[in-house]
């Protein structure tokens, strides 16, 4: 394991990063906040495509929610592409056999399917990479199904992705879907394994280790909703009445998850500790299904290591988050 030096560099101007925004966005939540952050930072990030995958909700629902959020952001011209609508192997029936789970995401609701439409999310991601080889960052904020399918359908594009920045997994802490596994990796463990074993040149991971340090409480929630914009009204409805339900329980606790991966594209300096690991996923069905584990490098000798983000300067992150969520 290689320790990386502290990243406490000031925020400086840099060329905009071109990204594919891959998400399992629900009503708003961390995915909606992450989308807001990158769309309101055009000097830092340019979006090539917005793609939907099943996870928190089914991909068809994600596309609908994205349309509503994009309308609130004044960016209704963006049309999300729908990708994988089911995990590679994991299923509702399998989840029923896994015992008590903290969060089942889309598995807890009846399947909603979208009719096949071309171009699909995979077409859009492949087109972006072919157009700009070596210059596309995939910001993966949900299960890895779309990215894994891309790697299997277009193996020649694997090394032409500049980097993948993702929220998922848990390295030194417990899970939040099962005791062993973080939700995004738990929902499609086989897809996460394909990506972690891949030759994508750079992998930047925001696991629960760092997300657990970005606590969202009622006071911080109030700071956002006080802006009184149409967007923060949706934020208020979601975080207030759904998860974590601050309007029903002022003592509730939430976390920033996907927002951290998005924020890193805008200011890498809020991360204060990271390490480099070769990582894999436990795909044996059972209590540890979806857990993040060390990679046996004999199984994937060409795999690249993962930069694992572990700690942060929360006031610095919150300042960025609040500014972008409350902008008018």
Secondary structure, 3 states (H helix, E strand, C coil): CEECCCCCCCCCCCCCEEEEEEECCCCCHHHHHHHHHHHCCCCCEEEEEEEECCCCCCHHHHHHHHHHHHHHCCCCCCCCEECCCCCCCCCHHHHHCCCCCCCCHHHHCCCCCCCCCCCCHHHHHHHHHHHCCCCEEEEECCCCHHHHHHHHHCHHHHHHCCEEEEECCCCCCCCCCCCCCCHHHHHCHHHHHHHHCCCCCCEEEECHHHHCCCEECHHHHHHHHCCCCHHHHHHHHHHHHCCCCCCCCCCCCEECCHHHHHHHCCCHHHEEEEEEECEEECCCCCCCCCCEEECCCCCCCCCCCEEEEEEECHHHHHHHHHHHHCCC
